[in-house]
Amino acid sequence: MRPKAPKAGKRILLEYVPVIWNRFSFSNKIVMRNLFRYKTRAIVTILGIAGCTALILAGFGLKDSITDIVKYQYGNVFKYDKLVYLKASTDEQPLLNDLSKNKEVAHMANLSMETKQVSSHGEVYDVTVIVPDDIQTFKQVISLNDINDNKKAVSLTGNQAIISQKLAKLLKVQEKCSITFKDSRDETHEVEVGKIVENYIQNYVYLPKATSQAIFGEYDTNVVAVKLKSKLSTQADQKFDASLLTNQSVASVINSRTTVSMINDTMTSLNLVVLILIVSSAIFAFVVMYNLATINISVRKREIATLKVLGFYDQETDAYITKENTIFTIVGIIIGLVSGVYLCHFIISTCETDTLMFVRHVNTLSFVFASALTISFTVIVNLITHFSLKKIDMIDALKNIE
């Protein structure tokens, strides 16, 4: 009729290290023994806190990855401010003369930009093939950063193609592998991949002029990339575009500022989804921690009542429980931050499209915010626990087994 007798006590590992163990106070020794005494509860609590922290960090990390792709694409990769598309069969020299006289223009580069089909390992994709007329001017408007060499800038030389990193993943190719193009006569041409470079929006293949001519025939400039000396005001920027459109050889002008604004508007809707994920994770974290604390108190009422009978003050009783929660929280946060990074990368890899690659990184502030939220929930739960402990009736708790 009576409950089973408790198991015989055992010495914990810290007790075999007198240098550390002897420095603990009596209450801290009790806390350390309890941590190892209730192993199942400790593991469940730590895993619960770690899971919540990982979810919160994944939410913040996803936000970092989404919002930073525009900055990286139009900061690290594309340096130009304008893409001036030329009309077919027109001479670009008058336009180049006008641009060279413009005091606002810092650099310009003649490019050939066309959509082509590229294939490898049975995968076929439409990509933008960029062929520069001059390598030196090309470097001023587009930066090719090798992802396999700490994003070191590389040159477009030889007979090799340089491809964007998302395209390399889609085609399942690495450096020294080959990709296949089709020309206007449906004849195939294999080109070796020289480097895989940083890129986040759309898929690109960069070819040397001689290689392009060997595959597709005669080279023809159809785009002029323009980089300005400084950022213009919105009104001055629009006036600059309008002046370009008055040129007879210009078909259209794509403003990088407008493109960035459009992409940011698209990302805003994704940020709302991320915000919902963060809020939901935070609520889930609070519910999990509150439930674990409530269960902990309910199954240990007799133990806590015994401590009160023995003369423990309310603050000492609180410390008996809250110290355990604090230790569990610290361990859970550490595990959660590590696993949260991997969870964030997994979510990113599953929600990317074929033409989009998120930045795979989590900002330092995201680690701080995730940790701060978890700690704040622990503090709130400890405050609620304080009132729950005060409500414990010592007589009822000690006689309920009788």
C-alpha positions in Angstrom: 0.0 0.0 0.0 2.9 2.3 0.6 5.1 3.7 -2.2 8.4 2.0 -3.0 11.4 3.1 -0.9 13.7 5.5 -2.8 16.8 4.2 -4.3 20.0 4.3 -2.3 21.9 7.6 -2.9 25.1 7.6 -4.9 28.0 9.9 -5.1 28.1 12.1 -8.2 31.1 12.7 -10.3 31.8 16.1 -8.8 32.2 14.6 -5.4 35.3 12.8 -6.6 36.9 16.2 -7.3 37.3 17.8 -3.8 38.9 20.9 -5.2 35.6 21.8 -6.8 33.1 20.0 -4.6 34.4 21.5 -1.3 33.9 25.0 -2.6 30.1 24.5 -3.0 27.7 25.6 -0.3 25.3 23.1 1.3 22.4 24.3 -0.9 24.4 24.1 -4.1 25.5 20.6 -3.2 21.8 19.6 -3.0 21.1 21.2 -6.3 24.0 19.4 -8.0 22.9 16.1 -6.5 19.3 16.7 -7.8 20.5 17.4 -11.3 22.0 13.9 -11.5 19.2 12.3 -9.4 16.4 13.2 -11.9 18.2 12.3 -15.1 15.1 11.8 -17.3 13.6 15.1 -16.2 16.9 16.9 -16.8 17.3 15.5 -20.3 13.7 16.3 -21.2 14.0 19.9 -19.9 17.3 20.5 -21.6 16.0 19.1 -24.9 12.8 21.2 -24.6 14.8 24.4 -24.0 17.3 23.5 -26.7 14.5 22.9 -29.3 12.8 26.2 -28.5 16.1 28.1 -28.7 16.9 26.4 -32.0 13.5 27.4 -33.5 13.9 31.0 -32.4 17.4 31.2 -33.8 16.3 29.5 -37.0 13.7 32.2 -37.4 16.2 35.1 -36.9 18.7 33.3 -39.1 16.2 32.9 -41.9 15.5 36.6 -41.7 19.2 37.4 -41.9 19.6 35.1 -44.9 16.6 36.6 -46.8 17.3 40.3 -46.2 21.0 40.1 -47.0 20.8 38.6 -50.5 20.1 42.0 -52.1 23.0 43.6 -50.3 25.4 40.8 -51.3 24.2 40.6 -54.9 24.3 44.3 -55.6 27.3 45.0 -53.3 29.7 42.1 -53.7 28.9 40.9 -57.2 27.2 43.5 -59.3 28.9 46.9 -59.1 27.1 48.6 -61.9 24.3 51.1 -61.4 22.7 50.9 -64.9 22.2 48.3 -67.6 21.7 50.0 -70.9 20.2 47.7 -73.5 20.9 48.6 -77.1 18.7 48.3 -80.1 19.5 45.5 -82.6 22.0 46.2 -85.3 23.0 49.6 -84.0 26.4 51.2 -83.4 27.1 51.6 -79.7 30.0 54.0 -80.2 27.9 57.3 -80.1 26.4 56.1 -76.8 29.9 55.3 -75.4 31.2 58.7 -76.5 28.3 60.4 -74.7 28.9 58.3 -71.5 32.6 59.0 -71.5 31.9 62.8 -71.5 29.4 62.5 -68.6 31.0 63.6 -65.4 28.8 61.2 -63.3 30.1 58.1 -65.1 33.0 56.3 -63.4 33.2 53.1 -65.5 31.4 51.4 -68.4 31.7 48.0 -70.0 30.4 46.5 -73.2 28.7 43.2 -72.7 26.8 40.5 -74.5 23.9 39.2 -72.4 21.7 36.4 -73.8 19.6 33.6 -72.5 20.9 30.2 -73.4 20.3 26.6 -72.5 23.0 24.8 -70.6 23.0 21.2 -69.5 25.0 18.6 -67.5 24.2 15.2 -65.9 20.8 15.2 -67.6 19.8 18.6 -66.1 18.9 21.4 -68.4 18.4 25.1 -67.4 17.9 28.5 -69.0 20.7 30.8 -67.9 22.0 34.3 -68.7 25.3 34.1 -70.6 27.5 37.2 -70.1 30.4 37.8 -72.4 32.5 40.9 -71.9 34.1 42.7 -74.7 37.1 43.8 -72.5 38.2 42.0 -69.4 39.6 45.1 -67.6 36.4 47.2 -68.0 34.4 44.2 -67.0 36.1 43.9 -63.7 34.9 47.4 -62.8 31.2 46.5 -63.1 31.0 42.8 -62.1 33.1 41.1 -59.5 33.7 37.3 -59.9 34.4 36.0 -56.4 35.6 32.4 -56.1 33.5 30.5 -53.5 36.2 27.9 -53.2 39.0 30.4 -52.4 37.5 32.6 -49.7 35.7 34.7 -52.3 38.9 35.9 -53.9 38.3 37.8 -57.1 39.1 35.8 -60.3 39.6 36.8 -63.9 37.7 35.5 -66.9 40.6 34.0 -69.0 41.4 31.0 -71.2 38.7 28.8 -72.7 36.9 28.0 -69.5 33.5 29.0 -68.3 32.8 30.6 -64.9 29.4 29.7 -63.5 27.3 30.9 -60.5 27.2 28.8 -57.4 23.5 28.0 -57.5 23.8 26.8 -61.2 26.7 24.6 -60.2 24.5 23.0 -57.6 21.6 22.5 -60.0 23.8 21.0 -62.7 25.8 18.9 -60.1 29.1 20.1 -61.4 32.4 21.2 -59.8 35.5 22.8 -61.1 37.1 20.9 -64.0 33.7 19.4 -64.9 32.1 20.2 -68.3 28.8 21.9 -69.2 27.1 21.7 -72.6 25.7 24.5 -74.8 23.6 24.3 -77.9 24.2 26.7 -80.7 21.6 28.0 -83.3 22.1 24.8 -85.3 21.3 22.6 -82.3 24.9 21.4 -82.2 26.4 20.7 -78.8 29.6 22.3 -77.4 31.2 21.3 -74.2 33.0 23.9 -72.1 35.1 23.1 -69.0 34.1 24.9 -65.7 37.0 27.0 -64.5 35.6 28.6 -61.4 32.4 28.7 -59.4 31.6 32.2 -58.2 29.4 34.0 -55.7 25.9 34.8 -56.8 22.4 34.9 -55.2 19.8 36.1 -57.7 19.3 34.3 -61.1 21.9 32.0 -62.7 24.8 33.2 -64.8 27.5 31.8 -67.0 30.5 34.0 -67.9 32.4 33.1 -71.1 35.5 34.7 -72.6 34.9 36.4 -75.9 36.9 33.9 -78.0 35.0 30.9 -76.4 31.7 32.6 -77.1 32.5 33.2 -80.7 33.6 29.6 -81.1 30.2 28.4 -79.8 27.7 30.9 -80.9 29.4 32.7 -83.8 29.9 36.4 -84.2 30.1 38.5 -81.0 27.7 41.4 -80.7 27.5 43.9 -77.9 23.8 44.4 -76.7 24.3 45.8 -73.2 26.4 48.6 -71.7 26.9 48.3 -67.9 27.5 51.7 -66.3 28.9 52.5 -62.9 28.5 55.9 -61.5 31.0 57.8 -59.4 28.6 58.4 -56.6 25.0 57.7 -55.6 22.6 60.2 -57.2 19.4 61.5 -55.7 16.2 60.0 -56.9 15.4 62.9 -59.1 18.9 63.1 -60.6 18.8 59.4 -61.1 15.6 59.5 -63.1 16.9 62.5 -65.1 20.1 60.4 -65.9 17.9 57.5 -67.2 15.7 59.9 -69.2 18.8 61.3 -70.9 20.0 57.8 -71.9 16.6 56.9 -73.4 16.9 60.0 -75.8 19.8 58.2 -77.5 18.7 56.6 -80.7 20.7 53.4 -80.1 19.2 52.8 -76.6 16.2 50.4 -76.3 15.8 50.4 -72.5 17.5 51.2 -69.2 17.5 48.9 -66.1 18.2 50.9 -63.0 19.8 48.8 -60.2 18.1 51.0 -57.6 14.7 50.1 -59.0 15.6 46.4 -59.2 16.8 46.4 -55.6 13.6 48.2 -54.5 11.4 45.6 -56.3 13.3 42.7 -54.8 13.1 44.2 -51.3 9.3 44.6 -51.7 9.1 40.9 -52.6 11.2 40.0 -49.6 9.0 42.0 -47.3 6.2 39.4 -47.6 8.8 36.7 -46.7 9.8 38.7 -43.7 6.2 38.5 -42.4 6.3 34.8 -42.6 9.6 34.8 -40.7 8.1 37.1 -38.1 5.3 34.6 -37.6 7.8 31.8 -37.2 9.8 33.8 -34.6 6.7 34.7 -32.6 5.3 31.2 -32.8 8.6 29.8 -31.6 8.8 32.2 -28.7 5.3 31.3 -27.6 6.1 27.6 -27.9 9.3 28.1 -25.9 7.4 29.8 -23.1 4.7 27.0 -23.0 7.2 24.2 -23.0 9.3 25.8 -20.1 6.1 26.6 -18.1 4.8 23.1 -18.4 8.1 21.5 -17.5 8.4 23.8 -14.4 4.8 23.0 -13.4 5.3 19.2 -13.8 8.6 19.5 -11.8 6.8 21.1 -8.9 3.8 18.8 -9.0 5.8 15.6 -8.8 8.1 17.0 -6.0 5.5 18.6 -3.7 6.3 16.2 -0.9 10.0 16.9 -1.2 9.5 20.6 -1.2 7.1 20.4 1.7 9.7 18.4 3.7 12.2 21.2 3.0 9.8 23.8 4.4 9.1 21.7 7.5 12.9 21.5 8.0 13.0 25.3 8.2 13.9 26.4 4.6 12.8 30.0 4.0 10.9 30.9 0.9 14.0 32.3 -0.8 15.9 29.1 -0.1 13.1 27.0 -1.4 12.9 29.1 -4.6 16.7 28.7 -5.1 16.3 24.9 -4.7 14.1 24.9 -7.8 15.3 28.0 -9.8 19.0 27.1 -9.7 18.1 23.8 -11.5 16.1 25.7 -14.1 18.9 28.2 -14.6 21.5 25.4 -15.2 19.1 23.6 -17.5 18.5 26.9 -19.4 22.2 27.6 -19.9 22.9 24.0 -21.1 19.8 24.1 -23.3 20.7 27.5 -24.9 24.2 26.3 -25.8 22.8 23.1 -27.5 20.0 25.1 -29.0 22.3 27.7 -30.6 24.5 25.1 -32.2 21.5 23.0 -33.5 19.7 26.2 -34.5 22.4 27.0 -37.1 22.0 23.6 -38.7 18.2 23.9 -38.6 18.4 27.4 -40.3 20.6 26.0 -43.1 18.2 23.1 -43.6 15.1 25.3 -43.8 17.0 27.6 -46.3 18.0 24.7 -48.5 14.5 23.4 -48.7 12.7 26.7 -49.5 15.1 28.1 -52.2 14.0 28.3 -55.8 16.1 27.4 -58.8 16.9 31.1 -59.4 17.5 32.1 -55.8 20.2 31.4 -53.3 20.0 32.7 -49.7 23.0 33.8 -47.8 23.9 31.0 -45.4 24.8 32.8 -42.3 23.4 33.9 -39.0 24.3 37.3 -37.7 25.8 37.7 -34.2 22.7 39.8 -33.0 20.5 36.8 -33.9 22.4 34.7 -31.4 22.0 37.4 -28.8 18.3 37.8 -29.4 17.6 34.1 -29.3 19.5 33.7 -26.0 17.9 36.8 -24.5 14.3 35.5 -25.3 15.0 32.1 -23.8 16.5 33.7 -20.7 13.6 36.1 -20.3 11.1 33.2 -20.5 13.1 31.4 -17.8 13.0 34.5 -15.5 9.2 34.7 -16.1 8.7 31.0 -15.4 10.8 31.3 -12.2 8.6 34.2 -11.0 5.5 32.1 -11.6 7.2 29.2 -9.8 7.8 31.4 -6.8 4.0 31.8 -6.2 3.3 28.2 -6.9 5.9 27.2 -4.3 4.3 29.5 -1.7 0.9 27.9 -2.3 2.1 24.4 -1.4 0.3 23.2 1.8 2.9 21.3 3.8 0.4 19.2 5.8 -1.5 18.1 2.7 1.6 17.4 0.7 3.1 15.2 3.5 0.0 13.3 4.3 -1.4 12.6 0.8 0.4 9.3 0.6 -1.0 8.2 3.9 
